[in-house]
Amino acid sequence: MKSCGRARHASAAVFGGGLAVAGGLYIVFAWAAAPALAHSRLSALALCALAAGGASLSLVGILNESYGWPHLLVSITYFTF
C-alpha cells in the first residue's frame, strides 16, 4: 500500500483520489449520523473524532508520501482517530 501513493507510480492519482473521496464520504456519514444519535457530549465527541478521521484520510490521499513530514503527520493523525 505504501508504494501505491508515491507520485512516480501510475496508480498515485487513482489511489490518492480514492483516499480523498473516501475521507469526504466519511465526513458526510458523520454529519448524516448526527441526528440519529443521542444529544450528549459523548456523542458529539464521537462524531468529531469520526469527522477528524475522515479529514485525515482525505489529507493522506492529498499529501502523498513524497511530501515527507506532512504526510507522516496526517497518517499518524488518521490512525489515531
C-alpha positions as CSV (number, residue, x, y, z in Angstrom):
1,M,0.0,0.0,0.0
2,K,2.9,2.3,0.7
3,S,4.1,2.4,-2.8
4,C,0.6,2.9,-4.4
5,G,0.5,6.6,-3.4
6,R,4.1,7.6,-4.5
7,A,3.9,10.3,-7.0
8,R,6.1,8.5,-9.5
9,H,3.8,5.5,-9.8
10,A,0.9,5.5,-12.4
11,S,-1.5,4.5,-9.6
12,A,-0.8,7.5,-7.5
13,A,-3.7,9.7,-8.8
14,V,-6.2,6.9,-8.5
15,F,-5.0,5.8,-5.1
16,G,-4.8,9.3,-3.7
17,G,-8.1,10.4,-5.2
18,G,-9.8,7.3,-3.8
19,L,-8.5,8.1,-0.3
20,A,-9.6,11.8,-0.6
21,V,-13.1,10.8,-1.8
22,A,-13.4,8.1,0.9
23,G,-12.4,10.7,3.6
24,G,-15.0,13.1,2.2
25,L,-17.7,10.3,2.4
26,Y,-16.5,9.6,5.9
27,I,-17.3,13.2,6.9
28,V,-20.7,13.1,5.2
29,F,-21.5,9.9,7.1
30,A,-20.6,11.6,10.4
31,W,-22.8,14.6,9.5
32,A,-25.7,12.4,8.5
33,A,-25.4,10.2,11.6
34,A,-25.7,13.1,14.0
35,P,-29.5,13.3,14.2
36,A,-29.7,9.5,14.9
37,L,-27.5,9.7,18.0
38,A,-28.4,10.8,21.5
39,H,-27.7,14.5,22.1
40,S,-24.9,14.2,24.6
41,R,-21.3,15.4,24.9
42,L,-20.1,11.9,24.3
43,S,-22.0,11.6,21.1
44,A,-20.7,14.9,19.9
45,L,-17.1,13.9,20.8
46,A,-17.5,10.6,18.9
47,L,-18.8,12.5,15.8
48,C,-16.0,15.0,16.0
49,A,-13.5,12.1,16.2
50,L,-15.1,10.4,13.2
51,A,-15.1,13.6,11.2
52,A,-11.4,14.2,12.1
53,G,-10.6,10.7,10.9
54,G,-12.3,11.4,7.6
55,A,-10.5,14.7,7.2
56,S,-7.2,13.0,8.0
57,L,-7.9,10.2,5.5
58,S,-8.6,12.8,2.8
59,L,-5.3,14.6,3.7
60,V,-3.4,11.2,3.4
61,G,-4.7,11.0,-0.1
62,I,-3.8,14.6,-1.0
63,L,-0.4,14.7,0.8
64,N,1.2,11.6,-0.6
65,E,4.5,10.2,0.7
66,S,6.6,12.5,-1.5
67,Y,5.6,15.4,0.9
68,G,7.6,13.8,3.7
69,W,6.7,15.1,7.2
70,P,3.3,16.5,6.4
71,H,2.3,13.0,5.1
72,L,3.7,11.4,8.2
73,L,1.8,13.8,10.4
74,V,-1.6,13.3,8.7
75,S,-1.0,9.5,8.6
76,I,-0.4,9.4,12.4
77,T,-3.5,11.6,12.9
78,Y,-5.6,9.2,10.8
79,F,-4.5,6.1,12.7
80,T,-5.1,8.0,16.0
81,F,-8.7,8.7,15.1
